[in-house]
Amino acid sequence: TFTAWCNSHLRKAGTQIENIEEDFRNGLKLMLLLEVISGERLPKPDKGKMRFHKIANVNKALDYICSKGVKLVSIGAEEIVDGNVKMTLGMIWTIILRFAIQDISVEETSAKEGLLLWCQRKTAPYRNVNVQNFHISWKDGLALCALIHRHRPDLIDYSKLRKDDPIGNLNTAFEVAEKYLDIPKMLDAEDIVNTPKPDEKAIMTYVSCFYHAFAGAEQAETAANRICKVLAVNQENERLMEEYEKLASELLEWIRRTIPWLENRVAEQTMRAMQQKLEDFRDYRRVHKPPRVQEKCQLEINFNTLQTKLRLSNRPAFMPSEGKMVSDIANAWKGLEQVEKGYEEWLLTEIRRLERLDHLAEKFKQKCSLHESWTTGKEHLLSQKDYETASLMEIRALMRKHEAFESDLAAHQDRVEQIAAIAQELNELDYHDAATVNARCQGICDQWDNLGTLTQKRRDALERVEKLWETIDQLYLEFAKRAAPFNNWMDGAMEDLQDMFIVHSIEEIQSLITAHDQFKATLPEADKERMAIMGIQNEITKIAQTYGIKLVGVNPYTVLSPQDITNKWDAVKQLVPLRDQMLQEEVARQQANERLRRSFAAQSNIIGPWIQTKMEHIRVGWEQLLTTIARTINEVENQILTRDAKGISQEQLNEFRASFNHFDRKRNGMMDPDDFRACLISMGYDLGEVEFARIMTLVDPNNTGVVTFQAFIDFMTRETAETDTAEQVMASFKILASDKPYITVEELRRELPPEQAEYCISRMTKYIGPEGAPGALDYISFSSALYGESDL
C-alpha cells in the first residue's frame, strides 16, 4: 500500500520505486517524493555514493519533515540507509499522516477522527454501510463504493451491489478509482476479506486519496452554487425593474385619462341627472380609484424593496425612465386629487341648490315619522306594574331605567317643538295638504302630554316600593352579618368536634379534654345568638305580609338560610357527646403507648444528626445543578440569536454544534488549533499551511491558543453567507473553468442548471486573449458587469 501511494506521487516526476526498503536508502527518491507532495524545493542532494552521502541526503529529508512540525520518534538516517523495514515504513506512515491525511496536523488522533467523520457523513445515506473504524468497516467493499457513488453516481450503480459479494465490491471500487479517479490500486481484495482485521494504516492511506480526489469536485459544486445565486439575484432585480416600469406607465396613463373627466363642470337641469353624476363620482371613488391607490402604494413598496435588494447585493441603485420616478408619480397623483376635490365640491353645491326646493315638506314628514317610531309602545311600558314582584336590586334597576327614560323624554321635547314650528310655517305658506299636517301635529302633541302624566305616576310607585324594600334589605343585611360569624363558629365547632386529633402524651390529651369542657360551657350563649338571628327572619316575613310585598329569591347578602342555621345547630349538639367518648378512648390509648414513645425518641436522637448532614450535601448538589441548567439555557438562547442574526438555517447550526462538540475533547467549550484543523477537515476543507494560518488569525485574533464556539460559529457563517462580490463570482467561475481565464459553452452547460447556463451564454462576450479556444467566453468581464449599471 505504501509503495503504491509513493508511486502515485513519484510518477508526477517521471520515476517510481520497486522495493520500498531499498529504493529510499540513498535518500534521493525520498527527497524527490517530499518535493512532489509539498510543492517546495529541498536543499540540493549530495551526489556521492558513499554511506555518509546517503546519510546526509536522508537527514535532509528528515530535517524537512521536522520543519513541518512533525516529531520523528526513534527514526534516524542510519536505519533508513541500512534498509530497516520497520523504520522505513514508520517514516513513510509519518509522511502520509502529515501530507495526505492530517494536512499539517500533528497529532495522529485528530487526523484519524477527522477523516473518519468525513467518511461517516458522506456514506450516511447508504444502506448496509456503517463506518465506525478503518479496518472491519471496509471489509465488504460497500463503504468504498458508497464514497465513489456519493461524488460520482455515474461511475457505479450502487443499487446492484450485494453485501454478500465483498471481493466483487472491493475490486469494483479499486478498478473504478484507478480508471476514472486517478487513484492507483493500493490494496488486495482477497487480503482484506480473508484478514480478520485489515491493516488500519493501509486503509487510511487509500481512503485519504479519495478525500483529496473529491475535494476539487466539492469546490466546483460550491462555485456553481454561488454563481447560480448571483445570477438569480440579477434576474430577479431585472424582473422587478421591468415590473416597476410597466406599473408606472399604466398608472400615469390612467391619471392622464381621468383628469379631463373631473374637469368637466357642465351642470344638469334636473335633480335626477345631477344625482346620476354624483353616483358616477361615487363609483369612481369606490370602484375605480381604490385599485389605483393600491397600485401607487405597491409601486412605492416595490421601488424601495428593489433599491434595498440592489444595495444588499452590492449593485448600483435603480434609476427609472424619465418621467417615471416615484416623485413624478406622486406629483401626478397630487394633481389628480386637487381636480377631484374641486369636482366633488361643485357636485354637492349643485345638488343642495335643487334639494332646497322640496326640503321643507319632506322635513316635516321625516321628523313626524321619527317621533312616532320612538313613542311606539312607550305608553304600554309606563303602565306596567312589574315593580310589584321585583327585588330591591331590580327595583333600583327599574328606577335607573326610568330615570334614563325621563332624560330621553326631555331630549325629545326639542323635536316636538320643531314639528310644531314646521307645521306653523307650512300653514303660513298655504301648503296644499295643511289639514293632514295639522291633524298629525295635534295627535303628536296630545300623545306627548299623556306620556308626561304616565311618567310621573310610575316614578311615584317606584319610589314607594323602593323604600319598603330598603327596610327589608337592611334586615337581610343584619341577618347576613350575624348569621355568617355564627355559621363560621358552628363550622369551627363541628370541625373541632370531628377532628381526628394526634397526640403524643397524656398531658396533650388531658389538654384537649379541658378545651372541650370549656367549649361545652359556651353552648347556652350560642343558643341565645341563634334565637336572635331567627328573630330577624321573622321580622322580614311580617313586613312582607303587612304591605303585600312578594318575597322573591333569597337573601342577596348570604347563601345561608334559617333552615341551614337550624340544621347545623342540631348537628353540633349531636357531636358533643361523641367527642366526649373519643377523648376518653384516646386517654386509654396514650397511657398504653407511653413506653413506645420513649423507645422511639431514644432511637430518633441517634439517627437525626446523620439525616441533617445528608440533607446539606443534597442541597449543595441541587444548587450546582440549577446553575448548570441556567448556563445551558443562556448558551442555547445565544445560539438562537446567532442563527437568526447570521441568517443560517437550524440544520446548519446543528451541524456546526455537532462538529464543535466532537472535537471539544476537554469539554470546556474550546478547541485547540490541532482539533480545530481536524474539525475543518472533517467538514470537507482541504487546508494548506498558509490557508490554515490565515483562518487562525480570524478565529483567534489575540493568539490565545484556543478557538471558542462563538469564534467557530462566526467563521462558519462567513463561509456560508449569502452575500457575494464580483471577486467571489470570478473565483467561482475560475474553478468551473479549471483555472483557465475563459470558459466554454460546454463547461457552463455541464456545471450549471439549464436556466442559469443559458443566462450566462446569452450575456457573456467572446474571450479575447492568448490561447483562447474556439467559442471561448469571457467570464471576468461578465462577473464585473453583474455589479455594474442596469440597462433599464
C-alpha positions in Angstrom: 0.0 0.0 0.0 2.8 2.4 1.0 4.7 1.6 -2.2 1.6 2.3 -4.4 1.0 5.6 -2.5 4.6 6.7 -3.0 4.5 5.8 -6.7 1.2 7.7 -7.2 3.3 10.9 -6.4 6.7 9.9 -7.8 5.2 9.2 -11.3 4.5 13.0 -11.5 8.3 13.4 -11.5 8.7 10.6 -14.1 10.0 7.9 -11.7 8.9 5.2 -9.3 10.2 2.7 -6.7 10.2 -1.1 -6.8 11.3 -2.0 -3.3 10.4 0.4 -0.5 13.1 -0.7 1.9 15.8 -0.5 -0.7 14.9 2.4 -3.1 14.9 5.1 -0.3 18.2 4.1 1.1 20.3 6.7 -0.8 17.8 9.5 0.1 17.4 10.8 -3.4 13.9 9.5 -4.2 12.9 10.2 -0.6 13.8 13.9 -1.2 12.1 13.9 -4.6 8.9 12.4 -3.0 8.8 15.2 -0.4 9.3 17.9 -3.2 6.4 16.4 -5.2 3.9 16.2 -2.4 4.8 19.5 -0.8 5.4 21.6 -3.9 8.5 23.0 -2.3 12.2 22.7 -3.1 14.5 20.8 -0.7 18.3 21.5 -0.3 20.4 20.2 -3.1 21.2 16.5 -2.5 24.8 15.1 -2.3 25.8 13.3 -5.5 28.3 10.8 -3.9 27.5 7.2 -3.4 29.4 6.7 -0.1 27.5 5.8 3.1 27.9 9.3 4.5 26.5 10.9 1.3 23.4 8.7 1.7 23.0 9.6 5.4 23.4 13.3 4.5 20.6 13.1 1.9 18.2 11.1 4.3 18.9 13.7 7.0 18.0 16.5 4.6 14.6 14.7 4.1 14.1 14.1 7.8 15.0 17.7 8.6 12.4 18.9 6.2 9.7 16.7 7.7 10.6 18.0 11.2 10.4 21.6 9.9 6.7 21.0 9.2 6.1 20.4 12.9 6.3 16.6 12.8 8.1 14.8 15.6 10.1 11.8 14.4 10.4 9.4 17.3 13.3 6.8 17.1 13.6 7.2 13.3 17.2 8.1 12.3 19.0 8.4 8.9 21.3 5.4 9.6 18.3 3.0 10.0 16.9 4.2 6.6 20.2 3.9 4.9 20.7 0.4 6.4 17.3 -0.7 4.9 15.4 -1.1 8.3 12.0 -2.1 7.0 10.1 -1.1 10.2 11.8 2.3 10.4 11.3 2.9 6.7 7.6 2.1 6.8 7.2 4.2 10.0 8.8 7.1 8.2 6.5 6.8 5.2 3.5 6.5 7.5 4.6 9.7 9.2 4.8 11.4 5.7 1.3 10.1 4.8 -0.2 11.4 8.0 1.4 14.8 7.6 0.8 15.5 3.9 -2.1 13.3 2.9 -4.3 12.8 6.0 -3.7 15.4 8.6 -2.7 18.3 6.4 -0.2 20.0 8.8 -1.9 18.4 11.8 0.5 17.0 14.5 -1.4 14.5 16.5 -2.5 11.3 14.8 -5.7 11.0 16.8 -7.1 14.3 15.5 -6.4 13.4 11.9 -7.7 9.9 12.1 -11.0 11.0 13.7 -11.4 13.9 11.2 -11.0 11.6 8.2 -13.3 9.1 9.8 -16.0 11.7 10.5 -15.8 12.8 6.8 -16.3 9.2 5.7 -19.3 8.8 8.0 -21.0 11.9 6.7 -20.5 11.0 3.1 -21.8 7.4 3.5 -24.6 8.1 6.0 -27.4 7.8 3.4 -26.3 4.4 2.1 -27.9 1.1 3.1 -25.6 -1.6 4.6 -22.8 1.0 5.3 -21.8 1.8 8.9 -18.3 3.3 9.0 -17.0 3.1 12.6 -13.3 2.4 12.1 -10.5 2.0 9.5 -10.4 -1.8 9.5 -13.5 -4.1 9.5 -16.0 -1.3 8.4 -14.4 -1.6 4.9 -14.2 -5.4 4.5 -17.3 -5.8 2.4 -16.3 -3.0 -0.1 -19.7 -1.2 0.2 -18.2 1.8 2.1 -15.6 2.4 -0.7 -18.4 2.1 -3.4 -20.6 4.5 -1.4 -17.8 7.1 -1.3 -17.4 6.9 -5.1 -21.2 6.9 -5.8 -21.8 9.9 -3.4 -19.5 12.1 -5.6 -19.7 10.3 -9.0 -23.0 8.4 -9.2 -22.3 7.9 -12.9 -19.4 5.5 -12.2 -21.2 2.9 -10.0 -24.7 1.6 -9.9 -24.9 1.2 -6.1 -28.4 -0.4 -6.1 -26.9 -3.5 -7.8 -24.2 -4.2 -5.2 -24.6 -7.1 -2.8 -23.3 -7.3 0.8 -22.5 -11.0 0.3 -20.0 -10.2 -2.6 -17.2 -8.4 -0.8 -14.5 -9.3 -3.2 -16.6 -8.1 -6.2 -17.4 -4.9 -4.4 -13.8 -4.2 -3.5 -12.5 -4.9 -7.0 -15.2 -2.7 -8.5 -14.1 0.2 -6.3 -10.4 -0.4 -7.0 -10.9 -0.6 -10.8 -13.2 2.5 -11.0 -10.9 4.5 -8.8 -7.8 3.7 -10.9 -9.5 4.2 -14.2 -11.6 7.3 -13.6 -10.3 9.0 -10.4 -6.5 8.5 -11.0 -6.2 6.6 -7.6 -3.8 3.6 -8.1 -4.7 0.3 -6.6 -3.1 0.1 -3.2 -4.9 -2.9 -1.6 -5.7 -6.5 -2.4 -9.3 -7.6 -2.2 -8.6 -11.2 -1.1 -6.2 -10.0 1.7 -8.8 -7.6 3.1 -11.6 -10.2 3.0 -9.6 -13.0 4.4 -7.9 -11.0 7.2 -10.0 -10.8 10.5 -8.8 -7.2 11.0 -7.4 -5.4 7.9 -4.4 -3.2 8.3 -5.6 0.2 9.6 -2.8 2.3 8.2 -3.2 0.8 4.7 -7.0 1.5 4.7 -6.4 5.1 6.0 -3.8 5.7 3.3 -6.1 4.5 0.5 -9.2 6.3 1.8 -7.2 9.6 2.1 -6.7 9.5 -1.6 -10.5 9.7 -2.1 -10.7 12.6 0.2 -8.2 14.6 -1.9 -9.7 13.4 -5.2 -13.1 14.7 -4.3 -12.1 18.0 -2.6 -11.8 19.6 -6.1 -15.3 18.4 -7.1 -16.8 19.8 -4.0 -15.1 23.2 -4.7 -16.6 23.1 -8.2 -20.0 22.4 -6.8 -19.7 25.2 -4.3 -18.6 27.6 -7.1 -21.5 26.6 -9.3 -24.0 27.2 -6.4 -22.5 30.6 -5.8 -22.8 31.6 -9.5 -26.4 30.3 -9.6 -27.3 32.5 -6.6 -25.7 35.6 -8.1 -27.4 35.1 -11.4 -30.8 34.5 -9.7 -30.3 37.8 -7.9 -29.6 39.6 -11.2 -32.6 38.0 -12.9 -34.9 38.9 -10.0 -33.7 42.5 -10.0 -34.2 42.8 -13.7 -37.7 41.4 -13.4 -38.5 43.9 -10.6 -37.2 46.8 -12.8 -39.4 45.8 -15.7 -42.4 45.4 -13.5 -41.9 48.9 -12.0 -41.6 50.5 -15.4 -44.8 48.7 -16.6 -46.8 49.7 -13.5 -45.6 53.3 -13.5 -46.6 53.7 -17.2 -50.1 52.2 -16.7 -50.7 54.4 -13.6 -49.6 57.6 -15.3 -51.8 56.8 -18.3 -54.8 56.3 -16.1 -54.3 59.6 -14.4 -53.9 61.4 -17.8 -57.3 59.9 -18.9 -59.1 60.7 -15.7 -58.3 64.4 -15.1 -60.3 65.7 -18.2 -63.5 63.9 -16.9 -63.1 65.5 -13.5 -62.6 69.0 -15.0 -66.0 68.9 -16.8 -68.3 71.3 -14.8 -71.4 71.5 -17.1 -74.4 71.4 -14.7 -77.6 69.3 -15.4 -81.1 70.7 -15.3 -82.8 68.0 -13.2 -82.1 66.5 -9.8 -82.2 63.0 -11.2 -79.4 63.9 -13.7 -77.3 65.5 -11.1 -77.8 62.5 -8.8 -76.5 60.3 -11.6 -73.4 62.4 -11.9 -72.9 62.1 -8.1 -73.4 58.3 -8.3 -70.8 58.1 -11.2 -68.4 60.0 -9.0 -69.0 57.7 -6.1 -68.4 54.7 -8.3 -65.1 56.3 -9.3 -64.3 56.6 -5.6 -65.5 53.2 -4.5 -64.6 51.0 -7.6 -62.1 52.7 -9.9 -59.8 54.7 -7.7 -59.0 52.1 -4.8 -57.1 49.7 -7.1 -55.1 52.6 -8.4 -54.3 53.7 -4.8 -53.2 50.2 -4.1 -51.1 50.2 -7.3 -49.4 53.5 -6.3 -48.6 52.1 -2.8 -47.3 48.9 -4.2 -45.2 50.8 -6.7 -43.5 52.7 -3.9 -43.0 49.5 -1.9 -41.6 47.7 -5.0 -39.2 50.6 -5.7 -37.9 50.7 -2.1 -37.6 46.9 -2.0 -35.7 46.9 -5.3 -33.3 49.5 -4.0 -32.7 47.6 -0.8 -32.1 44.4 -2.7 -29.6 46.2 -5.0 -27.8 47.7 -2.1 -27.6 44.4 -0.2 -26.3 42.6 -3.3 -23.6 45.3 -4.0 -25.5 46.5 -7.1 -25.9 50.2 -8.1 -29.2 51.9 -7.4 -32.1 51.7 -9.9 -32.9 54.8 -12.0 -36.3 54.6 -13.7 -37.0 56.1 -17.1 -37.5 59.9 -17.5 -40.9 61.0 -16.1 -41.4 57.7 -14.2 -39.6 58.5 -10.9 -41.6 58.0 -7.7 -41.6 61.8 -7.3 -43.1 62.1 -10.8 -45.9 59.7 -9.9 -46.5 61.5 -6.6 -46.9 64.9 -8.4 -49.3 63.5 -11.0 -51.3 61.9 -8.2 -51.4 65.2 -6.2 -52.8 67.0 -9.3 -55.5 64.3 -9.7 -56.6 64.7 -6.1 -56.8 68.5 -6.4 -59.1 68.3 -9.5 -61.1 65.5 -7.8 -61.7 67.7 -4.7 -63.0 70.6 -6.8 -65.3 68.3 -8.8 -66.8 66.9 -5.6 -67.5 70.4 -4.1 -69.1 71.5 -7.4 -71.4 68.4 -7.4 -72.5 68.9 -3.8 -73.3 72.6 -4.3 -75.5 72.0 -7.3 -77.4 69.1 -5.6 -78.0 71.2 -2.4 -79.5 74.0 -4.6 -82.0 71.6 -6.2 -82.8 69.8 -2.9 -83.9 73.0 -1.1 -87.0 73.4 -3.3 -88.9 70.5 -1.7 -87.0 70.2 1.5 -89.4 71.8 3.9 -92.4 69.4 3.4 -90.1 66.3 3.4 -88.5 67.5 6.7 -91.9 67.6 8.5 -92.7 64.1 7.4 -89.3 62.8 8.4 -89.5 64.3 11.9 -93.0 63.1 12.5 -92.0 59.5 11.5 -89.0 59.6 13.8 -91.1 60.8 16.7 -94.0 58.3 16.1 -91.5 55.5 15.8 -89.9 56.5 19.1 -93.2 56.7 21.0 -94.5 53.3 19.8 -95.1 51.1 22.8 -94.0 53.8 25.4 -97.5 54.2 26.9 -97.7 50.4 27.5 -94.3 50.3 29.1 -95.1 53.2 31.5 -98.4 51.4 32.6 -96.7 48.2 33.7 -96.6 47.1 37.4 -93.5 45.0 37.1 -92.2 46.6 40.4 -94.7 44.6 42.4 -92.8 41.3 42.1 -89.2 42.8 41.9 -86.4 42.6 44.4 -84.6 45.7 45.8 -81.8 45.4 43.2 -84.4 45.0 40.5 -86.4 48.0 41.9 -83.3 50.1 41.8 -82.5 49.0 38.2 -86.1 49.8 37.2 -85.6 53.3 38.8 -82.4 53.9 36.9 -84.1 52.7 33.7 -87.0 55.1 34.4 -84.6 58.0 35.1 -82.9 57.2 31.8 -86.3 57.3 30.1 -87.1 60.7 31.7 -83.8 62.0 30.2 -84.7 60.6 26.9 -88.2 62.1 27.1 -86.8 65.5 27.8 -84.3 65.2 24.9 -87.3 64.6 22.5 -89.0 67.8 23.7 -87.0 69.7 21.1 -88.2 67.5 18.2 -91.9 68.0 19.2 -91.3 71.8 19.2 -89.6 71.6 15.8 -92.6 69.6 14.4 -95.0 72.3 15.6 -92.8 75.1 14.2 -92.5 73.4 10.8 -96.3 72.8 10.7 -96.9 76.5 11.5 -94.5 77.5 8.7 -96.3 75.2 6.2 -99.7 76.8 7.2 -98.3 80.3 6.7 -97.1 79.3 3.3 -100.6 77.8 2.5 -99.3 74.3 2.0 -101.8 72.3 -0.1 -102.2 69.5 2.4 -102.1 71.6 5.5 -105.2 69.8 7.1 -103.2 66.5 7.1 -100.2 68.2 8.6 -102.3 69.9 11.4 -104.1 66.6 12.3 -100.8 64.8 12.5 -99.2 67.5 14.6 -102.2 67.6 17.0 -102.1 63.9 17.6 -98.3 64.1 18.4 -98.9 66.9 20.9 -101.8 65.1 22.7 -99.8 61.9 23.0 -96.8 63.9 24.4 -99.0 65.3 27.2 -100.2 61.7 28.1 -96.6 60.4 28.2 -95.7 63.1 30.7 -98.6 62.1 33.1 -97.8 58.4 32.9 -94.1 59.1 33.6 -94.8 60.9 36.9 -97.2 58.2 38.1 -94.6 55.4 37.5 -92.0 57.4 39.4 -94.2 57.7 42.4 -95.0 54.0 42.5 -91.3 53.0 42.1 -90.2 55.3 45.0 -92.8 53.9 47.4 -91.9 50.3 46.7 -88.2 51.1 46.9 -88.5 52.5 50.5 -90.2 49.3 51.7 -87.6 47.2 50.1 -84.8 49.2 51.7 -86.2 48.3 55.1 -86.3 44.7 54.2 -82.8 44.9 52.7 -81.4 46.3 56.0 -82.9 43.3 57.8 -81.4 41.0 55.2 -78.1 42.6 55.7 -78.3 42.3 59.6 -79.3 38.7 59.2 -76.3 38.1 56.9 -73.9 39.9 59.2 -74.9 37.8 62.3 -75.6 34.6 60.5 -72.1 34.4 58.9 -70.0 34.5 62.0 -72.4 32.2 63.8 -72.3 29.8 60.9 -68.5 30.0 60.9 -68.5 29.4 64.7 -70.6 26.3 64.1 -68.3 25.1 61.2 -65.4 25.6 63.5 -67.1 23.8 66.3 -68.1 20.9 64.1 -64.5 20.7 62.7 -63.1 20.6 66.2 -65.6 18.1 67.4 -64.8 15.8 64.4 -61.0 16.5 64.4 -59.0 13.2 64.2 -56.5 14.6 66.7 -53.0 13.2 67.0 -51.4 13.5 70.5 -48.1 12.2 71.8 -48.6 12.3 75.6 -51.1 12.0 78.4 -50.6 15.7 79.1 -51.7 16.6 75.5 -54.9 14.5 75.6 -55.7 16.0 79.0 -55.3 19.5 77.5 -57.8 18.5 74.7 -60.4 17.3 77.4 -60.0 20.6 79.2 -60.6 22.6 76.0 -63.7 20.5 75.2 -65.2 21.2 78.6 -64.6 24.9 78.0 -66.4 24.7 74.7 -69.4 23.0 76.2 -69.7 25.9 78.7 -70.3 28.3 75.7 -73.3 26.5 74.2 -76.0 28.4 76.2 -74.7 31.7 75.0 -74.5 30.4 71.4 -78.2 29.3 71.6 -79.2 32.9 72.5 -77.5 34.2 69.4 -79.2 31.6 67.3 -82.7 32.7 68.6 -81.8 36.4 67.8 -80.8 35.6 64.2 -84.1 33.6 63.7 -86.0 36.7 65.1 -84.6 38.9 62.2 -86.0 36.5 59.6 -89.4 36.6 61.3 -89.4 40.4 61.2 -88.8 40.3 57.4 -91.7 37.9 56.9 -94.0 40.1 59.0 -93.2 43.3 56.9 -93.9 41.5 53.6 -97.2 40.2 54.8 -98.3 43.6 56.1 -97.6 45.5 52.9 -98.3 42.8 50.4 -94.8 42.5 49.1 -93.9 39.3 47.4 -90.6 38.0 48.6 -88.8 36.6 45.6 -85.5 34.8 45.6 -83.2 34.5 48.6 -81.3 36.9 50.9 -78.9 38.7 48.5 -76.2 39.1 51.1 -75.7 35.4 52.1 -76.2 31.9 50.9 -77.3 30.9 54.4 -81.0 30.2 55.1 -82.7 29.9 58.5 -83.1 26.2 57.9 -79.3 25.9 57.3 -78.7 27.5 60.7 -81.2 25.2 62.4 -79.8 22.0 60.8 -76.2 22.9 61.6 -77.1 23.7 65.3 -78.7 20.3 65.6 -75.6 18.7 64.2 -73.3 20.5 66.7 -75.4 19.3 69.6 -75.2 15.7 68.4 -71.4 15.8 68.0 -70.7 16.9 71.6 -71.3 13.5 73.4 -69.5 11.7 70.5 -66.4 14.0 71.2 -66.6 13.1 74.9 -66.3 9.4 74.0 -63.4 9.8 71.6 -61.3 11.8 74.1 -61.8 9.2 76.8 -60.7 6.4 74.4 -57.6 8.4 73.5 -56.6 8.7 77.2 -56.5 5.0 77.5 -54.5 4.6 74.3 -51.9 7.2 75.2 -51.3 5.5 78.5 -50.6 2.3 76.7 -48.3 4.0 74.1 -46.1 6.0 76.5 -43.5 3.3 76.7 -43.2 3.0 72.8 -42.8 6.8 72.5 -39.9 6.8 74.9 -38.2 4.0 72.9 -38.8 5.8 69.6 -37.4 9.1 70.9 -34.2 7.4 72.0 -33.5 5.9 68.6 -34.5 9.2 66.8 -31.9 11.1 68.7 -29.2 8.8 67.2 -30.2 9.0 63.5 -31.3 12.7 63.4 -27.9 14.3 63.0 -27.0 11.8 60.2 -30.1 12.8 58.2 -29.2 16.5 58.6 -25.7 16.0 57.2 -27.1 14.2 54.1 -29.6 17.0 53.5 -26.8 19.6 53.4 -24.9 17.6 50.8 -28.1 17.2 48.6 -28.8 21.0 48.9 -25.3 21.9 47.6 -25.7 19.5 44.7 -29.1 20.9 43.8 -27.8 24.5 43.7 -25.0 23.4 41.4 -27.5 21.7 39.1 -29.6 24.8 38.9 -26.5 26.9 38.0 -25.5 24.4 35.2 -29.1 24.5 33.8 -29.2 28.3 33.7 -25.8 28.4 31.8 -27.0 25.9 29.3 -30.3 27.8 28.7 -28.2 31.0 28.2 -25.9 29.3 25.7 -28.9 27.9 23.7 -30.5 31.4 23.6 -27.2 32.9 22.4 -27.0 30.2 19.6 -30.6 31.1 18.5 -29.7 34.8 18.4 -26.5 34.0 16.4 -28.5 31.8 14.0 -31.2 34.5 13.4 -28.6 37.3 13.1 -26.3 35.4 10.7 -29.2 34.1 8.5 -28.1 30.5 8.8 -30.5 27.5 9.0 -31.3 25.4 12.1 -29.8 22.4 10.2 -26.5 24.2 9.6 -26.3 25.4 13.2 -27.0 21.8 14.4 -24.2 20.5 12.2 -21.7 23.2 13.4 -22.6 22.4 17.0 -22.2 18.6 16.5 -18.8 19.1 14.8 -17.6 21.5 17.6 -18.7 19.2 20.4 -17.0 16.2 18.7 -13.6 17.9 18.7 -14.0 19.8 22.1 -12.1 17.0 23.7 -11.6 18.7 27.1 -15.4 19.5 27.2 -14.6 23.1 28.2 -16.3 24.9 25.3 -13.0 25.4 23.4 -10.8 23.6 20.8 -7.0 23.8 20.5 -5.6 24.5 17.0 -5.0 20.8 16.1 -8.5 19.8 17.0 -9.9 22.8 15.1 -7.8 21.8 12.0 -9.2 18.2 12.3 -12.7 19.6 12.6 -12.4 21.7 9.4 -11.0 18.6 7.6 -14.0 16.5 8.7 -16.3 19.1 7.2 -14.6 18.9 3.8 -11.9 21.6 3.9 -8.7 20.8 2.1 -6.3 23.0 4.0 -2.8 24.1 3.3 -0.4 25.6 5.9 -0.8 29.2 4.7 -4.6 29.0 4.4 -4.9 27.5 7.9 -2.7 30.2 9.4 -5.0 32.8 7.8 -8.1 31.1 9.3 -6.4 31.0 12.7 -5.9 34.8 12.6 -9.6 35.2 12.1 -10.9 32.8 14.8 -8.1 33.6 17.3 -7.0 37.2 16.7 -5.5 37.6 20.2 -3.4 34.4 19.8 -4.8 32.7 22.9 -4.2 29.3 21.5 -7.8 28.2 21.6 -11.0 28.5 19.4 -14.2 29.3 21.2 -17.6 28.2 19.9 -18.7 31.8 19.1 -15.5 32.3 17.1 -16.1 29.0 15.3 -19.8 29.9 14.5 -18.7 33.4 13.2 -16.2 31.8 10.9 -18.6 29.2 9.6 -21.4 31.7 9.0 -19.0 33.9 7.0 -18.1 30.8 4.9 -21.8 30.0 4.2 -23.1 33.6 4.0 -25.5 34.5 1.2 -23.6 37.8 0.3 -21.4 37.8 -2.8 -18.9 40.1 -4.5 -17.6 40.3 -8.1 -14.3 38.8 -6.9 -16.1 35.8 -5.4 -18.0 35.2 -8.6 -14.8 35.4 -10.7 -13.2 32.9 -8.3 -16.1 30.5 -8.7 -16.1 30.7 -12.5 -12.3 30.1 -12.4 -12.9 26.8 -10.6 -15.5 25.7 -13.1 -13.1 26.6 -15.9 -10.2 24.6 -14.4 -8.2 27.7 -13.7 -8.4 29.0 -17.4 -9.1 32.8 -17.9 -12.0 31.8 -20.1 -14.9 29.3 -20.0 -16.6 27.3 -22.7 -20.3 26.8 -23.5 -19.9 23.1 -22.9 -18.5 23.7 -19.4 -21.3 26.1 -18.5 -24.0 23.7 -19.6 -22.3 20.8 -17.7 -21.8 22.7 -14.4 -24.9 24.9 -14.1 -28.6 24.3 -14.3 -30.1 25.0 -17.8 -31.7 28.4 -17.0 -28.6 29.8 -15.4 -26.3 28.3 -18.0 -28.3 29.9 -20.9 -28.4 33.2 -19.0 -24.6 33.3 -18.9 -24.2 32.2 -22.5 -26.5 34.9 -23.8 -24.8 37.7 -21.9 -21.1 36.7 -21.9 -18.8 38.4 -24.5 -16.3 36.4 -26.5 -12.9 35.9 -24.9 -10.1 38.0 -26.4 -6.7 36.8 -25.3 -3.9 34.4 -25.9 -4.5 30.7 -26.2 -8.3 31.1 -26.3 -10.2 28.1 -27.5 -12.9 28.4 -30.3 -16.1 29.8 -28.8 -14.4 30.8 -25.5 -16.4 33.2 -23.3 -15.1 36.0 -21.0 -16.4 35.3 -17.5 -14.2 38.0 -15.9 -16.0 41.0 -17.7 -19.3 39.2 -17.2 -18.7 39.0 -13.4 -17.8 42.7 -13.2 -20.9 43.6 -15.3 -23.1 41.8 -12.8 -22.3 44.6 -10.3 -22.4 47.4 -12.9 -25.2 49.8 -14.1 -28.5 48.3 -15.2 -29.8 48.6 -18.7 -33.2 50.0 -17.6 
